[in-house]
Amino acid sequence: MGFYINPPDMSKEDWLDKHGDKSFKIDTPEGRDAVEAVCRSSYGGLTGRIPPEYYPVCWVNNGSFTAAVVAYSRHEYEYFLSGFLNGTDRRPHRWYIVPRAALLELMPELEGVLL
């Protein structure tokens, strides 16, 4: 399930800092209220704030490694958001929005998935 960002020439964090929209980067749990305010209303509500050529990416610190997953659909978005909002997922999260073009350049397999 999901498409994970793994750039060959830099860390996930560096790639996201380079390509992600810095005005949207939200850390959790420090930014829990901000995440809820922006995201609670589901992917449809989130896209009201995100330009249509951008997609949410959720970065998660798993302790021994990090992951960054593309929320390419409403289902994926709600899946990765739900554990945080309902309190079952206490790992640190950071949300970014990333241009479709940057995601496709890194991950051509997303062609046809990112609409």
N, C-alpha and C positions, 0 to 999 in steps of 0.2 A: 504494500500500500504506500503510495506517495512517490514523489520525485525529490531526491535529496541532492543538494548542492555540494559538489566536491571538486573545486577548481584544481587543475593540475599544477599551476604555477604560483599559488599563494594560498594562505589559509582561508577558510570559510569566512572568518571574521573580517579579514582584509578585503575579500571580494565584496562582502555585503556593505562594508563601509565605503568602498569605491563606487558601487553601483546602486545602492539603496538610497531612497529619498530621505535625507537627513531630517527633514521637517516632520517625518512620521515615526522615526525610530522610538519605540517605547519599551522600556525595561520593566520586568515584573520580578518580584512582587512590588517593588518600589512604585511602579506605575499602575498598580492594579485598578485604581479608580479611572485612570485615563483609558486603560484597555477596555474596561467595562463600558465606559461612556461611548467609546468609538465602536466597539465590536459587539456588544450585547445584542443588538438588533439583528444580527445575522449577517451573512455575506452580502446580501442585498443592501442592508443599511451601510455596511462598510464601504461598498463600492460607490455610494453617494458621495463619499469624501475622497475616494481614490480615483484618479483619472482612469478611463477605461483601458489604457495601454499599460497599466501597472497591475502587478499581482502581489498579494500578501505572501511574505515568507516568514516562517516561524523558526527562530534559532533557539535551541534548547541546550542547556549545560547538563550533561548526564554524569558529571563527576569526572570520570576517566577519559571522556571524549565529548565533543560537541556534535550537534547535528543541525542542519538547516533544511527545512522541508518547504516546498512550494505548495501553497494552498491554491491549487489550480481550479477548484470547483467549490461550490457552496458546501457540499458534503465534506470535502477535505478540510476546509476552513473550520467548519463547526466541530469536526472531530478533534482537531488540534487545539481548538479554543476551549472545548467543553471541560476537559480535565482540569484546566487552570481555573475556570470560573466556578466549577462545582467543588473545588478544593481537594480533589483526589490526586492532582499532579502538582507537587510542591517544588519541582525543579525550577531553576531560574529560566525564564523565557525572555526573548526579545523579539519584537515584531518589527518588520521592515516592509516597505513596498518597493518593488523592483520593476524596472521597465521590462516589458515583454521582450523587446529586442535583445537586452542583455541576457535574459534567461535563455532565449533561443540560441544565442551565440555560444553560450557555455554548454547548453543541453539541447542539441538539435532534435532529440527524440521527443521534445515537447511540441514540435510542430503538429498541428492537428488537435492537440490537447488544450493548448492555450488559445481560446477563441477570441 
